[in-house]
Amino acid sequence: MFKIPELTATDIQILTILQSNAELPHKQIARLLNKSAPAVYERIRILRKKGYIRSSVALLNCQKISSMLTVYTQVQLKDHSSDSLDCFHQQATLFDEVMECYHTTGHYDFNLKVVVPDMPAYNSFMHKLALIPNLSTMASHFVIAEHKRDTAYKLESPPAD
């Protein structure tokens, strides 16, 4: 459970509801929380303005997409200067195939979640990725089966407001 001390219990409840279904109308959220619809609308507007809600998206069912290969690609750089790290992540995140990019600790400097239609497409991607300056080593881990993918953070609610 994660705490966000500056938010009220109602704010946390709204965020929890929206993480499971961002399409719920304000009126329905208000009913669930025993609040007025205008109050819920205003809180959601403020949560967006303050950056707690970045966007609302539709999560696709990956099993409905005809061909999809998910690969976690670890990348090690030759140089670890700030400029080199910035250069890599700025260039790597431009590729459509890169769904997520993390600067990590350990043997590798970056972990990329790459999604492509098939192995030839991944091979083509690897050739493009290898053109980024300062790249030393790459390791690929192919997803065989997805058993859990959660997008909602479990938020701890402060005392009721």
N, C-alpha and C positions, 0 to 999 in steps of 0.2 A: 504494500500500500504506500502511495506517495502522498506527501503533504504539500499543500499550497497554502501557507498560513494567511496570506493576504486575501483569500477568498472566503466567502460566507458558506454556510452549509447549503443554502439554496443554490449558490453558484456551482458548488461541487455536484449537487444533485442534477442540475441542468446539464453540466458537462458529461456526467455519467450517462444520462439518457441520450444525449446527442451522439455520444460515441457508439451506442448500439443502434441508433436509428436517427440519422440527421434529417430525415424527411418528415418527422413528426411535426404537425402544425403547432404553433405556439399555444393555441387553445387547448390542445390535448395535453401538452406538457404542463400547462397551468393546472388542468384538472388533476393530473397525477400528483402534483406538488401541493394542491390545495391553495393555489395562488391565483391572482387575476392574470388574464392574458396580456394586458398592457405591461404589467410588472415583469412578466417573463420575457416578453419581447424586448423590453428595455435592458434587462440583465444580459440577454444574449447579444444585443447590440454593443453593450459595454465590454463584454468578454471578447468580442471580435475586435473592437477598437484597441483594447489593451494587448491583443496578440495571443490570448489564450486559445482562441479558435482560429487556426490558420486558414482552413478551407473546409468545405463539405464536398465529399466525393462519393462516387458509386464504386464499390468494390466488386470487381468482376470475378466470376467463378472460373478459375483457371482450367477446370476440367471441361469447360464448354469451348475452349479455344483449341482449334484442331491440332496444332503442333506447338509445343513449347518446351524449351530446354532451359532449366535454371541452373546457373553455375555460380559458385562463390569463388571469386578469383582473388588471391592474395598477391600483393605486389610489394617488392622490396626495392628501395631506391639506392643508388650509389652514394649520393650526397644527401645529407639530412639538414641542410641549411633551410631557413625559413622560406627563402625564394624558391628552392627546389620543391619543397613540400607544397607550397602555394601553386606553383606551376603545374605540378602533377594533378592535384585535385581540380583545378580550374579546367584543365584539358580533358581529364577523364570524365568529368560530369557533363561534358558536351555531347558525349556519345548517347544516342537513343537507347542503345542496348543496356546501358548502366542505369539500373533502377535505384540503387542505393550506393553510397560511397562513404566509408568510415575511415578516419585516420586512427590507427590503433597502436597499441604497445606490443612488444614482443618481437619475434624474428622478422615479421613483415610489417611494413609501414601503413599499408592500406588494405582494406577488405572491400571488395566490390560485389554487389549482387548484380549479376548479368543475366538477362533473359533474352533468348534468341529462339528462332523457329527450330533449328536443328544443328547438328555438328558442323556441317560446312559453314553455316553462318557464324558459329562460334570461332572457327578457324580464321575466317575473314576478320572478325572482330579482334582476335589476338594479334593479327598482323597490323591492324590500325593502332592498337594499344601500344605495341612495341615501338612505334615511331615517336612516342613521347620521350623527350630527352631525359637522361639520368635514370632510366629504368634499368634495374639490375636483374632481378629474378621474379618469376611469376609461378604460382601454383594454382591449379584448378581443382575444385571439388564439385562434382556433379550431383545434383539432387536426384535421388532415385524415387522417393515418395515424400509427399508433404503430409505430416501427421497433425500439425497444429500451426495455425497462423492467426495470431491475434493482433488487432490494431488498437484495442482499447486499453488505456492505462487504468489500473485500479487505484482510485483516488480515495484518500481517507477524509472523511467528513469531520469538520470541527463541530462543536456543540451547535445545536439549532439556533438560528437567528430570529 
